[in-house]
Amino acid sequence: MSRLLIIDGHAYAYRAFHAIRDLRGPDGRPTNAIFGFVKMLEKMRSALEPAHLIVVWDGGLSGERLAALPEYKAQRPEMPDQLRPQFDEIGEYLAAAGLAAFCCEGVEADDCIGCLARRAAAAGWDVVVASSDKDFMQLVSARIGLLNPNDKTGKIWGREQVCAKAGVEPEQVADWLALMGDAVDNIPGVPGVGPKTAAELLKQFGSVDNLLARLGEVKSERLRTALENSVTAVRRNLELVRLREVSCEFVPEQLAVRPADREKLRGLFRRWGFNGMLAALAAQSSEQQAELILK
């Protein structure tokens, strides 16, 4: 069965940058994010063996979300100076490795990933989204799973793992986030409503729309008052956390893993001082030559 691996590029680059400290190439430039990103990507490819893969990068914040909530993601710090130049280097690696990448100006990676995943699944493909972002739990279905780097088991998350993590079905994740808010994205939730309370409300009412239409049935006066005072905010939050439709077509042939340009990879690994990767590349070449001779 065809499988597409979609990687949240910025999430993995940041993860690599913070996991590895002060790694530099022969020219003194930082290479920690590059090294960590390449190693994590190699691990995923080895485990999943996808014939189709794409790394999706953020193209900026959504204008519609900013219009609805000007403080949206405003608390996030500026990108570290030592990380910024490494993005272009990672892009060079992806091109040399024969892997697709995508970035659209003004489009958040989450929305593009959501569109690609849903369209591929509708076409009968199995999809794995690699990211620790909880927003992607709303995508999970019979054909779409999550690879969460925080889960050391390496399992592909399905409905069971989403229910265990959030306490709600994947189809309810957007409602769950709308009620409790999301500190990571600077989205305020209903005062006093955390993950557990939000899950309990959705188990009882099924959805935010049903909950808001039947607020009189909420037994706790304190909770009912908080919800009554937050109706507008909750409806706004739903629009903020739902993955939006954007211009992002699913074209399988453009996402197929192509043969790597080994000469370019050698040049990059030398420039970055990745001697272990150089040795592994040489070993692969030797193995392939031996196979050709035996054939």
C-alpha positions in Angstrom: 0.0 0.0 0.0 1.3 3.5 -0.9 2.6 5.5 2.1 3.3 9.2 2.3 5.5 10.6 5.1 4.9 14.3 5.8 7.4 16.0 8.1 6.8 19.2 10.1 10.1 20.9 9.0 10.4 23.7 11.5 9.4 21.5 14.4 12.2 19.1 13.7 14.8 21.8 12.9 14.1 23.5 16.3 14.1 20.1 18.0 17.5 19.3 16.6 18.9 22.8 17.4 18.0 22.5 21.1 19.0 18.9 21.4 22.6 19.3 20.1 24.7 22.2 21.5 27.6 24.0 19.9 28.4 21.7 16.9 30.3 23.5 14.2 31.8 22.7 10.9 35.4 23.2 9.8 34.7 26.8 8.9 33.3 27.5 12.4 29.7 27.9 11.3 27.0 26.2 13.5 25.8 22.8 12.2 23.9 21.4 15.2 20.4 21.8 13.6 21.6 20.3 10.3 23.2 17.3 11.9 20.3 16.5 14.2 17.7 17.0 11.4 19.6 14.7 9.1 19.9 12.0 11.8 16.3 12.2 12.7 15.2 12.1 9.1 17.4 9.0 8.5 15.9 7.3 11.5 12.3 7.9 10.2 13.1 6.8 6.7 14.8 3.6 8.0 11.8 2.8 10.2 9.0 3.6 7.8 10.7 3.1 4.4 8.3 5.6 2.6 8.5 5.8 -1.2 7.0 9.3 -1.0 8.0 12.0 1.5 7.8 15.7 1.9 9.2 18.2 4.4 6.8 21.2 4.9 8.1 24.5 6.1 6.2 27.4 7.7 5.5 30.3 5.4 4.5 32.7 8.1 1.4 33.3 10.3 -2.1 33.1 8.9 -3.6 36.5 8.2 -7.1 35.3 9.0 -5.9 34.0 12.4 -4.1 37.2 13.2 -7.2 39.2 12.3 -9.3 37.0 14.7 -6.7 37.2 17.5 -3.8 39.7 17.1 -2.0 38.0 20.0 -1.9 34.7 18.2 1.6 33.2 18.7 2.8 36.6 19.7 4.7 35.2 22.7 7.1 33.1 20.6 10.7 34.3 20.7 12.6 35.3 17.6 14.4 32.5 15.8 17.9 32.1 17.2 20.6 33.8 15.1 22.6 30.5 15.0 19.6 28.6 13.7 18.4 30.8 10.9 21.3 30.2 8.4 21.0 26.4 8.9 17.6 26.3 7.3 19.1 27.0 3.9 21.7 24.3 4.5 19.0 21.7 5.4 17.2 22.7 2.2 20.4 21.9 0.3 20.6 18.5 1.9 17.0 17.7 1.1 17.6 18.5 -2.6 20.8 16.4 -2.7 19.0 13.5 -1.0 16.2 13.5 -3.5 13.5 14.6 -1.1 10.7 17.0 -1.7 10.2 20.2 0.3 7.5 22.8 0.3 6.9 26.3 1.7 4.2 28.8 0.7 4.5 32.5 1.7 1.8 33.4 4.3 0.7 29.8 4.8 1.3 28.0 8.1 2.8 24.6 7.8 0.0 23.0 9.8 -2.6 24.0 7.3 -0.5 22.7 4.3 0.2 19.4 6.2 -3.5 19.0 7.0 -4.5 19.5 3.3 -1.9 17.1 2.0 -2.7 14.5 4.5 -6.5 14.6 3.9 -6.1 14.7 0.1 -3.7 11.8 0.1 -6.0 9.8 2.4 -9.0 10.5 0.2 -6.9 9.1 -2.7 -6.5 5.9 -0.9 -3.0 6.5 0.6 -1.7 5.7 4.0 -0.2 8.9 5.6 2.1 9.5 8.5 2.5 13.0 9.9 5.8 13.4 11.8 5.3 16.1 14.5 4.8 16.6 18.2 2.2 19.3 17.6 -1.1 18.3 19.3 -3.1 20.1 16.6 -2.4 17.2 14.2 -4.4 14.8 16.5 -7.5 16.1 14.7 -6.3 14.5 11.5 -6.1 11.0 12.8 -8.2 8.5 10.9 -8.1 5.0 9.5 -5.6 6.3 6.9 -3.7 9.1 8.8 -1.4 8.4 11.7 1.0 10.5 13.7 4.7 9.9 14.5 5.3 11.9 17.7 9.0 12.3 18.4 8.2 12.6 22.1 6.9 9.0 22.1 10.1 6.9 22.4 8.2 3.8 21.4 8.2 4.9 17.8 4.6 3.9 17.4 2.4 5.4 14.8 -0.4 7.1 16.7 -3.9 6.2 15.8 -7.3 6.7 17.4 -6.3 4.7 20.5 -3.3 6.9 21.3 -5.2 10.1 20.7 -8.0 9.0 23.0 -5.4 8.1 25.7 -3.7 11.5 25.3 -6.6 13.8 25.0 -9.5 11.9 26.4 -11.6 12.6 23.3 -12.0 11.2 19.8 -9.8 12.7 17.0 -12.9 14.4 15.5 -13.3 16.2 18.8 -9.8 17.5 19.2 -10.5 20.9 17.7 -13.4 21.3 20.1 -11.2 20.2 23.0 -8.5 22.7 22.1 -11.1 25.5 21.7 -12.4 24.9 25.2 -9.1 24.7 27.1 -7.1 27.0 24.8 -3.5 26.5 23.7 -0.7 28.2 25.6 1.8 27.2 22.8 -0.1 29.3 20.3 -1.2 32.0 22.8 -4.9 31.1 22.5 -6.7 31.7 25.8 -9.3 29.1 26.8 -12.3 29.1 29.1 -11.1 30.1 32.7 -10.9 27.0 34.9 -11.3 24.6 31.9 -8.2 22.3 31.5 -7.7 19.1 29.4 -9.7 16.9 31.8 -12.7 19.2 32.1 -12.8 19.9 28.4 -12.8 16.1 27.7 -15.6 15.5 30.2 -17.8 18.2 28.7 -17.3 16.7 25.2 -18.1 13.3 26.4 -21.4 14.6 27.7 -22.3 17.0 24.9 -20.3 15.6 21.9 -19.3 19.0 20.5 -18.8 22.7 21.2 -21.9 23.5 19.2 -24.1 21.2 21.3 -22.5 22.4 24.5 -23.1 26.0 23.8 -26.7 25.3 22.8 -27.4 23.4 26.1 -25.4 25.4 28.6 -28.3 25.1 31.1 -27.5 21.4 31.5 -24.0 22.1 32.9 -24.4 21.3 36.6 -21.6 23.4 38.0 -22.7 27.0 38.4 -19.1 28.2 38.3 -18.4 26.3 35.1 -21.7 27.3 33.5 -21.0 31.0 34.2 -17.4 30.7 32.8 -18.8 29.1 29.6 -21.5 31.7 29.2 -18.9 34.4 29.5 -16.7 32.7 26.9 -19.1 31.8 24.1 -17.6 34.3 21.7 -14.0 33.3 22.6 -14.7 29.6 22.2 -16.3 30.0 18.8 -13.3 32.2 17.8 -10.9 29.5 19.1 -12.5 26.8 17.0 -11.7 28.9 13.9 -8.1 29.3 15.2 -7.3 25.7 15.9 -9.1 24.0 13.0 -6.7 23.1 10.2 -7.7 25.3 7.2 -8.0 24.5 3.5 -5.2 26.1 1.6 -3.8 25.9 -2.0 -1.7 22.8 -1.7 -2.2 20.0 -4.2 -1.5 16.3 -3.7 0.6 15.2 -6.7 2.2 11.8 -5.9 4.9 12.0 -8.6 6.2 15.2 -7.1 6.6 13.6 -3.7 8.3 10.4 -4.8 11.8 9.8 -3.2 14.3 10.3 -6.0 17.8 8.8 -6.2 20.3 10.8 -4.1 23.0 12.9 -5.7 26.0 11.3 -3.9 28.5 13.8 -5.1 26.5 16.7 -3.8 26.0 14.8 -0.5 29.8 14.2 -0.2 30.4 17.9 -0.8 27.9 18.9 1.9 29.1 16.4 4.5 32.7 17.6 3.9 31.7 21.2 4.3 29.9 20.5 7.5 32.5 18.1 8.9 30.1 15.2 9.1 32.8 12.5 8.9 30.5 9.7 10.1 28.0 10.4 7.4 30.8 10.5 4.8 32.0 7.1 5.9 28.5 5.7 5.8 28.0 7.1 2.3 31.3 5.5 1.1 30.2 2.2 2.6 26.9 2.3 0.8 28.7 3.0 -2.5 31.0 0.0 -1.9 28.0 -2.2 -1.2 26.2 -1.1 -4.3 29.3 -1.7 -6.4 29.7 -5.2 -5.0 26.1 -6.0 -5.8 26.5 -4.8 -9.4 29.6 -7.1 -9.7 27.8 -10.1 -8.3 24.9 -9.5 -10.7 
